[in-house]
Amino acid sequence: MGVKEKATYGEYYWAMQVEAQKLFGDDSVKASAPYMASLFSDIPLKELLPRGMQKFITALSEPSSFEFLPFAAGVGINAIDEALDILLEAPLAIMKRRAKSHTKETWLTSAQVNTLWARKKIPERFWDEVIASEGYEDVLASALYESQLSYPSIPDLVLYSRYHG
């Protein structure tokens, strides 16, 4: 594809653009091919995927031309993303647990704190701190706490009435 005899500036300009795009595409494929290959070649448990998905992953790991890369980025990555989510879920969960064990940044929710405070498992100052960190006013915090108190069950009422008349 190109103009053999460039008679006008437009033909010359167009021919130079075509050549530049071809060189850019070839360079892009050379530059991205090792990354694509390393990304898709070592997928754990790839043999558990359907054969068509395995061939698709192999094709994505060996891009044939620059025009193939946008396709891989658009359509192919979505399919691979789902497979990678499934295959990498366990290792990522382990990494997440290890990282969080050192930072200890997870806070209790207001429902959890209300339950613990109702059972006298935490001091009031801790309840105040967590409720304030969620942005509750004092009146709303008290109303929320009271709304989450459990009502006595029927067996609790029968047991109470047995001993208290």
N, C-alpha and C positions, 0 to 999 in steps of 0.2 A: 504494500500500500504506500503510495507516494507518487510524486510527480517526477518523471524522468527529466523532462526539459522544462526548467523553470523560466518562463518567459516574463512573468510579471512579478512585482514585489509581493503581491498577495499569494501567488503560488509558492514563491520562495519562503515566505513567512509561514505558510501552512506546512510545507515540507519540513522546515526546521522544528516546528511544534511537534509534528508526528515523531520525528527522530528523538527529540528531547523526552517526549512521553515514553517512548520505547526504552530509552536508556534509564530513565527514572524508574520505570516498572521493573526492568531487569535488576537494577541496583536494590530496589525495595525487596524483591523476592530473595535476592542473595542475602540481604541484611536480616530479613525476618524469618527465613527458612529455619535456621538453627533454633530460634526461640520457639517457633511453632512445633518443630520436631520434639524438642525437649519437653514442651508443655503437654503434648498429647501422647508421646510414646510411653511414658512411665505411669499411666493411669493405673492405680491399684484395682485389682479384680476386673480388669477389662474383659477377661474371658467369660464373665458372667453376663455381659451385655449380649443382646441379639446380634447375629452375624452381620446384619445390615448396618447396625450402629458401629460395630467394630471396623467395617470397611470405611464407613464415613469418617471415623476418627483417624484412620490411616490416611485417607485422602486429605484431611485437614492438616495432618502433620507434615505433608509433603506438597506444599503449594506449587502448582505448575506455572502460574503466571500471576502478574500483578492484578489482573482483573478478578482472579479467584479470591484475593484477600478481602475485598469488601463483602463478597458473598459469605466467606467464612466468618467475618466479623458480624454480619447481620443475621443470617439464618442459622448458620452452623453453631455459633456460640450459644444461642438459646438452647439448642438441643444438648450441647455438651455441658452447659451450665447445670441443667437438671441432673444429668448423669453424675457430674462432679459433686453436686450437693449431696446426692445419695451416697456416693463412694467415699467422700471425705468427711461425712458427718461425724463419725466416731473419732477419727484423729483430731479434728478441730474441737470436739467437745472436751477431749482430754487436755488439749492446749489451753482452752478457755478456763477449765477448772484449775489448772496449775497456775495460770496467771492471776485468777481471782483469789486463790488461796494466799497469795502474797500481798494483795492490795486491800482486801477486806473492805470493799466499798459498797456492798449491797445493804440497803436500809430496809427495815420492816415497813409494811404498809400500815395505814391507819386501822384497817380491819384486824390485822395480826396483832398490833399493839393493844387494841381494845380488848381482844380475847385474852392476851397475857396479863393485862392490868386487872381485868375482871377476876382472873384466877389468882391474883396476888403474886405473880411470878416476876414482875418488874416494879421498880419504884416509880412514884408519880412523876418525879423530875424527868425520867427517861420517856414516859408517856407524853409529857408536855413538850419535850424536845422533838420527838418524832411528829407529833400532831402539828407543831409550829412549822416544822420543815416542809410539811405538805401544804401550808398556807391557810390553815383553819383558824378562824377567830375563836376566842374562848367559848362563846355561847354556842357556836356551831359544833365545836369539838365535844362539848358536853352532850348536846343533842345527838350527835353521831354515836357517842359511846352508849347512851341510854337506848338508842334505837337498835343497837347491835347486841344488847343483853338478851339472853335466851329466856323465853318464858318457861315455866316449869311444865314438864310433860305430865301426862295422865298418871303414870306410875309414881312420879314424884309427889303429886297431889294426894294419891291414895296412901302412900307411905306417910306423908305428913299428917293426914287426917287420922291415921291409925294411932299415932302417939299424941296428937294434940287435940283430939276430939272433933 
